Amino acid sequence: MSTVTVFLDGLSVLGPGMPDWSAAQPCLQGQQAYAAAEVVLPPAQALPATERRRVGAAVKLSMAVGLAAVADAAADAAQLPNIFSSTGGDCENCHTLLDVLASDERLISPTRFHNSVHNAPAGYWGIATGCTAASTSLCAYDATFAAGLLECATQALSSPQPCLLVSFDTAYPEPLYAQRPIPYPMGVGMLLSAQGSASSKARLQLSFSHEPATTMPDAGLEQLRLSIPSARSLPLLQLLASGQPGRVVIDYLDDCRLAIEVAA
Amino acid sequence: MQAIRLSAYTLTSALGSGLDAHLAALRQQRGGIVKKRWETVDFDVCIGEVAGLDDVRLPPALQHYDCRNNRLAQLALEQDGFVASVQAAVARHGAGRIGVFLGSSTSGILSSEQAYRQRDAQTGALPPGHRYRETHNAYSVADFVRHFFGLSGPACVVSTACSSSAKVFGTAQRMLAAGLIDAAIVGGVDTLCLTTIYGFSSLQLVSPNPCRPFDGERDGISVGEGAAYALLERAELAQPGDILFTGIGESSDAYHMSSPHPQGLGARAAMEQALSMAGLHAADIGYINLHGTATPSNDAAEGAAVLSLFGRETPCSSTKGHTGHTLGAAGGIEAVFSVLALREGLLPGGVGTRQVDAQLPCNYLLQTLEQPLQHVLSNSFGFGGSNCSLVFSRVGA
């Protein structure tokens, strides 16, 4: 057996020109031209005020995306195992640490240090939602969305609860931006379950494939797909927005892609 | 869960390269933590450093991955016949049916730390030879190992701080259960860098002396580096004496970013789940490899959790007094220590610990014991409240 089947119970997106899933649908469906726009990250309201003031883009973005996906499925965040998949975590924080460590005064702040761990957004998620279930934070460079989707699907299959995927990416400032030019923060949230329910949106069958990845017909969306790891999800989001069954191939690792059959 | 066989395993740390060096160190209760000046750190620090990394050369085709972390990744792969075991698994299953799931908390960030010191004075640009993707990015080490073996199956790096390379056993188990793969290389690699030495120092969590887990006078961690790997396959053909991975528990503290829940509730939940998945009771566990970082609060929380679940009898110890805290690699390294304990019937006495904290009246081993073992538990608890416990079992005759 090399195909896994899971149900999509909740969905969210937050990226350039896509402030939420309902606003993203017209351009994904081709009814409206896509235009990238600066991403507005809402404050992490679920955190206590003392924590809220100190968190950066990675926490704001991942929490907004996670909470929207949970709300979309009318689920209880406190009960859900979760996967936080990101290529760089909090890139701004990482740059600041590197900058301080390269200086003569290497006095790095304890808060900056604990925010530097890749699972800091997952840690804040647990604090904000009271969730004590399993939480995995992972990275696979450009393959980060598909890697998170696989981890979430297999976690959902081995768990009585649905599993939450938060795939998100933030941007480095220079000089690392030159090596990792992610132009905008972007996140995608999905709630996957093994059994599905009457309110499940779709059934997803995942399998490995050698076929090339499905591209986006709109040049702006294709540019976005190629420039942010989490945006490698766009062909899947487009198919889901259409409300039709179908099949897409999304980018994963260099010689291994992920085929997804979507059924109602 | 369906039990999973460890077809091969190896580890490399400040104690040496490969299993024999580690067995000898466990038997002699010898530690590898030394006080020294390291890199450009401007104070003496007690670290568990792996010898010889400056001399490791990556294959010509993989030169762009060159950094301290991937050098350690390769040095560790080359021990104990691990490469040949993976190649045999590739022949059995195919390169596309083997996953690579490794844990790391800092990856090759040292390369960016050094590159930031060499920025162009005018433009601020990094030096031209810097390779972020293949060195600094968290995925780097899995990418390197995947290319080292020419594999084409799934891969990722789990980065959940100090539980990272314990949790990859869960990733592999779920992928095997879903039928997406037939084997997995799991483990972890983490190397010394300025971020962790200065970062843990800023939190006042670093001891001025080699660390003393569970000691009444413990005063912080010693940062170490190391790597461990295991090759996992389904256990249909397990033979007497084989080592099986039989249970995993994963939980979150939902409490604080850098302090554990004071009563160790998350730790206890992870241990209970691991026992439950293995179909075992607390009394079945013959030895616990503690997370045991040697900070006052971590050991107190873990000790409380262990006492509440196991009582005072189950032998336990932390091998962080031997190796230092190898951060994202710690879970994998301690998994292999646990496997060695099972295989050899060897319960490691702690290094560095002189008088066990009277507030933590666990059966903490101050002397190495030799007695047969059937089931062993290994704990790994990380920043952000990420907890993972693993159970390993020996197939009886």
Boltz contact constraints between the chains, C-beta under 6 A:
constraints:
  - contact:
      token1: [A, 1]
      token2: [B, 179]
      max_distance: 6.0
  - contact:
      token1: [A, 2]
      token2: [B, 179]
      max_distance: 6.0
  - contact:
      token1: [A, 2]
      token2: [B, 180]
      max_distance: 6.0
  - contact:
      token1: [A, 4]
      token2: [B, 178]
      max_distance: 6.0
  - contact:
      token1: [A, 98]
      token2: [B, 112]
      max_distance: 6.0
  - contact:
      token1: [A, 98]
      token2: [B, 116]
      max_distance: 6.0
  - contact:
      token1: [A, 101]
      token2: [B, 113]
      max_distance: 6.0
  - contact:
      token1: [A, 101]
      token2: [B, 194]
      max_distance: 6.0
  - contact:
      token1: [A, 102]
      token2: [B, 116]
      max_distance: 6.0
  - contact:
      token1: [A, 102]
      token2: [B, 117]
      max_distance: 6.0
  - contact:
      token1: [A, 106]
      token2: [B, 198]
      max_distance: 6.0
  - contact:
      token1: [A, 108]
      token2: [B, 198]
      max_distance: 6.0
  - contact:
      token1: [A, 108]
      token2: [B, 199]
      max_distance: 6.0
  - contact:
      token1: [A, 108]
      token2: [B, 202]
      max_distance: 6.0
  - contact:
      token1: [A, 110]
      token2: [B, 202]
      max_distance: 6.0
  - contact:
      token1: [A, 110]
      token2: [B, 203]
      max_distance: 6.0
  - contact:
      token1: [A, 113]
      token2: [B, 199]
      max_distance: 6.0
  - contact:
      token1: [A, 113]
      token2: [B, 202]
      max_distance: 6.0
  - contact:
      token1: [A, 114]
      token2: [B, 257]
      max_distance: 6.0
  - contact:
      token1: [A, 114]
      token2: [B, 258]
      max_distance: 6.0
  - contact:
      token1: [A, 114]
      token2: [B, 383]
      max_distance: 6.0
  - contact:
      token1: [A, 117]
      token2: [B, 161]
      max_distance: 6.0
  - contact:
      token1: [A, 117]
      token2: [B, 383]
      max_distance: 6.0
  - contact:
      token1: [A, 117]
      token2: [B, 384]
      max_distance: 6.0
  - contact:
      token1: [A, 118]
      token2: [B, 138]
      max_distance: 6.0
  - contact:
      token1: [A, 118]
      token2: [B, 159]
      max_distance: 6.0
  - contact:
      token1: [A, 119]
      token2: [B, 160]
      max_distance: 6.0
  - contact:
      token1: [A, 119]
      token2: [B, 161]
      max_distance: 6.0
  - contact:
      token1: [A, 119]
      token2: [B, 384]
      max_distance: 6.0
  - contact:
      token1: [A, 119]
      token2: [B, 386]
      max_distance: 6.0
  - contact:
      token1: [A, 120]
      token2: [B, 384]
      max_distance: 6.0
  - contact:
      token1: [A, 123]
      token2: [B, 257]
      max_distance: 6.0
  - contact:
      token1: [A, 123]
      token2: [B, 384]
      max_distance: 6.0
  - contact:
      token1: [A, 123]
      token2: [B, 385]
      max_distance: 6.0
  - contact:
      token1: [A, 126]
      token2: [B, 252]
      max_distance: 6.0
  - contact:
      token1: [A, 126]
      token2: [B, 254]
      max_distance: 6.0
  - contact:
      token1: [A, 126]
      token2: [B, 385]
      max_distance: 6.0
  - contact:
      token1: [A, 127]
      token2: [B, 254]
      max_distance: 6.0
  - contact:
      token1: [A, 130]
      token2: [B, 254]
      max_distance: 6.0
  - contact:
      token1: [A, 131]
      token2: [B, 254]
      max_distance: 6.0
  - contact:
      token1: [A, 132]
      token2: [B, 251]
      max_distance: 6.0
  - contact:
      token1: [A, 132]
      token2: [B, 252]
      max_distance: 6.0
  - contact:
      token1: [A, 132]
      token2: [B, 254]
      max_distance: 6.0
  - contact:
      token1: [A, 134]
      token2: [B, 250]
      max_distance: 6.0
  - contact:
      token1: [A, 135]
      token2: [B, 252]
      max_distance: 6.0
  - contact:
      token1: [A, 136]
      token2: [B, 158]
      max_distance: 6.0
  - contact:
      token1: [A, 136]
      token2: [B, 167]
      max_distance: 6.0
  - contact:
      token1: [A, 137]
      token2: [B, 159]
      max_distance: 6.0
  - contact:
      token1: [A, 137]
      token2: [B, 160]
      max_distance: 6.0
  - contact:
      token1: [A, 138]
      token2: [B, 156]
      max_distance: 6.0
  - contact:
      token1: [A, 138]
      token2: [B, 158]
      max_distance: 6.0
  - contact:
      token1: [A, 139]
      token2: [B, 138]
      max_distance: 6.0
  - contact:
      token1: [A, 139]
      token2: [B, 139]
      max_distance: 6.0
  - contact:
      token1: [A, 139]
      token2: [B, 157]
      max_distance: 6.0
  - contact:
      token1: [A, 139]
      token2: [B, 159]
      max_distance: 6.0
  - contact:
      token1: [A, 140]
      token2: [B, 139]
      max_distance: 6.0
  - contact:
      token1: [A, 140]
      token2: [B, 156]
      max_distance: 6.0
  - contact:
      token1: [A, 141]
      token2: [B, 137]
      max_distance: 6.0
  - contact:
      token1: [A, 141]
      token2: [B, 139]
      max_distance: 6.0
  - contact:
      token1: [A, 147]
      token2: [B, 156]
      max_distance: 6.0
  - contact:
      token1: [A, 154]
      token2: [B, 174]
      max_distance: 6.0
  - contact:
      token1: [A, 154]
      token2: [B, 175]
      max_distance: 6.0
  - contact:
      token1: [A, 154]
      token2: [B, 178]
      max_distance: 6.0
  - contact:
      token1: [A, 157]
      token2: [B, 178]
      max_distance: 6.0
  - contact:
      token1: [A, 158]
      token2: [B, 174]
      max_distance: 6.0
  - contact:
      token1: [A, 175]
      token2: [B, 124]
      max_distance: 6.0
  - contact:
      token1: [A, 175]
      token2: [B, 125]
      max_distance: 6.0
  - contact:
      token1: [A, 175]
      token2: [B, 126]
      max_distance: 6.0
  - contact:
      token1: [A, 179]
      token2: [B, 132]
      max_distance: 6.0
  - contact:
      token1: [A, 180]
      token2: [B, 132]
      max_distance: 6.0
  - contact:
      token1: [A, 255]
      token2: [B, 152]
      max_distance: 6.0
  - contact:
      token1: [A, 256]
      token2: [B, 152]
      max_distance: 6.0
